[in-house]
């Protein structure tokens, strides 16, 4: 039997697992809730327990696997296989991840930032179509990114390469980003950023809009109402897409990718999202 791969996507709400062939075909997948209580001390033990249970369930052993790969939020030390500053996991301090999982499972382990891992996955068996120059942008609660240049994932000297969400797109912004800076792309192009833009435009504009009757506006609300020709929602998308489109065109000047791949929850807006970005990609 050909050896397999184990994949782990560590998120603040769920931990997703997959068993794949060496060619990237997903054979099994499952998920567990992420227990972030007590400074996230349960996360790694829960991962180990879930993996052991599934391998026993499927009659698999360590010898059946090439290795385990994990994507994690936070600052990832790939050499020491640790994670620091993953605040949505309550991991403020450095966490031993790889050493524990390797010891418990007996399978080689590799870890990287979740956006970087997503970029590699999209390039390998996704929309990147195995091109050698790919920029992956994830539009979710925040904005993440991964840059693959000439077939190599860009990490930079401290592993912070590809942090697309923290490109400065507005030096006049008064509100701070979660990173502490002001005017980051994430403040405008994330799901939370789109909701924020909607509230700001609502305060400035007098036109009627169904958005005025929604207590907690989401990016999905904005795109759904724009499809109904809601005037104010269309203005929000125009502002968002102008900022993101220009940012991507600036990234292209440096990276010259064959393809941009856009993922994350906001990408579910589909053609409306792509068409609005293309209009401002100059």
C-alpha positions as CSV (number, residue, x, y, z in Angstrom):
1,X,0.0,0.0,0.0
2,X,1.3,3.5,-0.9
3,X,2.2,5.7,2.0
4,X,-0.1,8.5,2.9
5,X,0.0,12.1,4.2
6,X,-1.8,13.6,7.3
7,X,-2.9,17.2,7.1
8,X,-4.0,19.4,10.0
9,X,-5.6,22.9,9.7
10,X,-5.5,24.5,13.1
11,X,-8.1,27.2,13.6
12,X,-9.5,29.2,16.4
13,X,-12.9,27.4,16.2
14,X,-12.1,24.0,14.7
15,X,-9.2,21.7,14.0
16,X,-9.6,20.0,10.6
17,X,-7.8,16.8,9.7
18,X,-7.3,15.0,6.5
19,X,-5.7,11.8,5.3
20,X,-4.4,12.2,1.7
21,X,-2.6,10.2,-0.9
22,X,0.9,11.2,-1.9
23,X,-0.7,12.9,-4.9
24,X,-2.9,15.1,-2.7
25,X,-6.2,13.3,-3.1
26,X,-8.2,13.5,0.2
27,X,-9.4,10.1,1.3
28,X,-10.7,10.9,4.8
29,X,-11.4,14.1,6.7
30,X,-12.9,15.1,10.1
31,X,-12.8,17.9,12.5
32,X,-12.9,18.6,16.3
33,X,-13.6,21.8,18.2
34,X,-10.7,23.9,19.3
35,X,-10.6,24.0,23.1
36,X,-8.9,27.4,23.8
37,X,-9.5,27.3,27.5
38,X,-6.7,27.4,30.0
39,X,-4.3,29.2,27.7
40,X,-5.0,26.7,24.9
41,X,-3.2,23.9,26.9
42,X,-5.7,21.3,25.6
43,X,-5.2,21.9,21.9
44,X,-2.1,19.8,21.2
45,X,-3.3,16.9,23.5
46,X,-6.7,17.0,21.8
47,X,-5.0,16.8,18.4
48,X,-2.9,13.8,19.5
49,X,-5.9,12.0,20.9
50,X,-8.0,12.6,17.8
51,X,-5.2,11.3,15.5
52,X,-4.6,8.2,17.6
53,X,-8.3,7.4,17.6
54,X,-8.7,7.8,13.8
55,X,-5.6,5.8,13.0
56,X,-6.8,3.0,15.2
57,X,-10.3,3.2,13.7
58,X,-8.8,2.9,10.2
59,X,-6.3,0.3,11.1
60,X,-3.3,2.5,10.2
61,X,0.1,2.8,11.9
62,X,3.0,5.3,11.7
63,X,4.6,3.2,9.0
64,X,1.7,4.0,6.7
65,X,2.5,7.7,6.6
66,X,5.2,9.9,4.9
67,X,4.5,12.6,7.5
68,X,2.2,15.1,9.1
69,X,1.8,18.7,7.9
70,X,0.1,21.4,9.9
71,X,-0.9,25.0,9.2
72,X,-1.2,27.2,12.3
73,X,-2.0,30.9,13.0
74,X,0.6,32.9,14.8
75,X,4.4,33.2,14.4
76,X,5.7,29.7,13.4
77,X,9.2,28.6,14.0
78,X,9.5,25.9,11.3
79,X,12.9,24.6,12.6
80,X,11.8,24.1,16.2
81,X,8.2,23.4,15.2
82,X,6.8,25.8,17.8
83,X,4.1,28.5,17.6
84,X,4.1,31.9,19.4
85,X,1.5,34.7,19.5
86,X,-1.5,32.8,18.1
87,X,-3.9,34.9,20.2
88,X,-7.1,33.4,18.8
89,X,-5.8,30.1,20.3
90,X,-4.9,31.8,23.6
91,X,-1.3,30.9,22.7
92,X,0.5,34.1,23.8
93,X,3.6,32.2,24.9
94,X,5.7,29.8,22.8
95,X,4.0,26.4,22.4
96,X,5.7,23.1,21.8
97,X,3.7,21.5,19.0
98,X,5.9,19.4,16.7
99,X,8.0,17.7,19.4
100,X,4.9,16.5,21.2
101,X,3.0,15.2,18.2
102,X,6.1,13.5,16.8
103,X,6.8,11.8,20.1
104,X,3.2,10.6,20.5
105,X,2.6,9.5,16.9
106,X,6.0,8.5,15.7
107,X,5.5,10.3,12.4
108,X,7.7,13.1,11.0
109,X,6.0,16.5,11.4
110,X,6.3,19.8,9.6
111,X,4.5,23.1,10.4
112,X,4.1,26.5,8.8
113,X,1.9,29.5,9.0
114,X,-1.7,28.7,7.9
115,X,-1.7,31.1,5.0
116,X,1.6,29.8,3.7
117,X,0.3,26.2,3.9
118,X,-2.8,27.3,2.1
119,X,-0.7,28.9,-0.7
120,X,1.2,25.6,-1.1
121,X,-2.0,23.6,-1.2
122,X,-3.6,25.8,-3.8
123,X,-0.4,25.7,-5.9
124,X,-0.1,21.9,-5.7
125,X,-3.7,20.7,-6.2
126,X,-5.8,23.8,-6.3
127,X,-6.4,26.9,-8.4
128,X,-2.7,27.7,-8.6
129,X,-2.6,24.9,-11.2
130,X,1.1,24.0,-10.2
131,X,2.3,27.3,-11.6
132,X,5.7,28.4,-10.2
133,X,4.7,31.9,-9.3
134,X,1.5,32.2,-7.3
135,X,0.2,34.8,-4.8
136,X,-2.5,33.4,-2.4
137,X,-4.7,35.9,-0.6
138,X,-7.2,34.8,2.0
139,X,-10.0,37.2,2.9
140,X,-11.5,36.1,6.2
141,X,-11.7,37.6,9.6
142,X,-8.3,39.0,8.7
143,X,-6.3,39.1,5.5
144,X,-3.6,36.5,5.1
145,X,-1.3,35.7,2.3
146,X,1.4,33.4,0.9
147,X,3.8,34.2,-1.9
148,X,5.4,31.5,-4.1
149,X,8.2,32.8,-6.3
150,X,9.9,30.6,-8.9
151,X,8.5,27.5,-7.1
152,X,9.7,28.6,-3.6
153,X,7.5,29.8,-0.7
154,X,8.8,33.1,0.6
155,X,9.3,33.2,4.3
156,X,11.8,36.1,4.8
157,X,14.4,36.4,7.5
158,X,11.9,36.0,10.4
159,X,9.2,34.0,8.7
160,X,7.0,37.1,8.2
161,X,7.2,37.1,4.4
162,X,3.9,37.3,2.5
163,X,2.0,39.2,5.3
164,X,-0.1,40.8,2.6
165,X,-2.8,41.9,5.1
166,X,-0.4,44.4,6.7
167,X,0.5,46.3,3.6
168,X,-0.2,50.0,4.3
169,X,-3.0,51.2,2.0
170,X,-4.1,54.4,3.9
171,X,-1.5,56.4,5.8
172,X,-4.2,58.7,7.0
173,X,-6.2,56.0,8.9
174,X,-6.8,57.0,12.5
175,X,-8.0,53.6,13.8
176,X,-5.3,51.0,14.7
177,X,-5.1,47.5,13.2
178,X,-4.8,44.5,15.4
179,X,-1.1,44.5,14.6
180,X,-0.8,48.0,16.2
181,X,-0.2,49.9,12.9
182,X,-2.7,52.0,11.0
183,X,-4.1,51.8,7.5
184,X,-3.4,48.0,6.9
185,X,-5.1,46.3,4.0
186,X,-6.7,44.0,6.6
187,X,-8.7,47.0,8.0
188,X,-10.6,47.3,4.7
189,X,-10.4,44.0,2.7
190,X,-11.2,41.5,5.5
191,X,-14.8,40.4,6.4
192,X,-14.6,42.6,9.5
193,X,-13.1,45.4,7.4
194,X,-16.0,45.3,4.9
195,X,-18.5,45.5,7.8
196,X,-16.5,48.5,9.2
197,X,-16.6,50.2,5.8
198,X,-20.3,49.7,5.6
199,X,-20.9,51.3,9.0
200,X,-18.6,54.3,8.1
201,X,-20.5,54.9,4.8
202,X,-23.8,54.5,6.5
203,X,-22.9,57.3,8.8
204,X,-21.9,59.6,5.9
205,X,-24.5,58.8,3.4
206,X,-28.2,59.7,3.6
207,X,-29.5,57.3,1.0
208,X,-31.9,54.6,2.2
209,X,-30.5,51.0,2.5
210,X,-31.5,47.7,4.0
211,X,-28.2,47.8,5.8
212,X,-29.7,50.4,8.1
213,X,-32.0,47.8,9.5
214,X,-29.3,45.2,10.2
215,X,-27.9,45.3,13.7
216,X,-24.7,43.4,13.2
217,X,-23.7,43.9,9.5
218,X,-21.5,41.2,7.9
219,X,-19.7,41.1,4.6
220,X,-22.2,38.6,3.4
221,X,-25.0,41.1,4.1
222,X,-23.2,43.6,2.0
223,X,-22.7,41.3,-1.0
224,X,-26.2,39.9,-0.8
225,X,-27.8,43.3,-0.8
226,X,-25.5,44.5,-3.6
227,X,-26.9,41.7,-5.7
228,X,-30.3,43.3,-5.0
229,X,-28.9,46.6,-6.3
230,X,-28.9,48.2,-2.8
231,X,-27.2,51.5,-3.6
232,X,-25.2,51.8,-0.4
233,X,-24.0,48.2,-0.4
234,X,-22.7,48.8,-4.0
235,X,-20.8,51.8,-2.7
236,X,-19.2,49.7,0.1
237,X,-18.1,47.0,-2.4
238,X,-16.7,49.7,-4.7
239,X,-14.6,51.2,-1.9
240,X,-13.4,47.7,-0.8
241,X,-12.6,46.5,-4.2
242,X,-10.7,49.7,-5.2
243,X,-8.4,49.3,-2.2
244,X,-7.9,45.6,-2.7
245,X,-7.5,45.9,-6.5
246,X,-4.8,48.5,-6.1
247,X,-3.0,46.5,-3.4
248,X,-2.9,43.4,-5.7
249,X,-1.6,45.4,-8.6
250,X,1.2,46.8,-6.4
251,X,2.0,43.2,-5.3
252,X,2.2,42.2,-8.9
253,X,4.8,44.9,-9.6
254,X,7.1,43.1,-7.1
255,X,6.1,39.4,-7.5
256,X,4.9,39.3,-11.1
257,X,2.8,36.1,-10.4
258,X,1.2,33.9,-13.0
259,X,-1.9,33.8,-10.9
260,X,-3.6,35.3,-7.8
261,X,-5.7,32.9,-5.9
262,X,-8.3,34.4,-3.6
263,X,-9.7,32.3,-0.7
264,X,-11.4,32.7,2.6
265,X,-15.0,33.3,3.5
266,X,-15.3,36.6,1.5
267,X,-14.3,34.7,-1.6
268,X,-17.8,33.0,-1.5
269,X,-19.1,36.2,-3.1
270,X,-17.8,34.7,-6.3
271,X,-18.0,36.6,-9.6
272,X,-19.2,39.8,-8.0
273,X,-16.0,39.9,-5.9
274,X,-13.8,39.0,-8.8
275,X,-15.3,41.4,-11.3
276,X,-15.2,44.3,-8.8
277,X,-11.5,43.6,-8.0
278,X,-10.6,43.3,-11.7
279,X,-12.1,46.7,-12.4
280,X,-9.5,48.3,-10.0
281,X,-6.6,46.0,-10.8
282,X,-4.5,48.5,-12.8
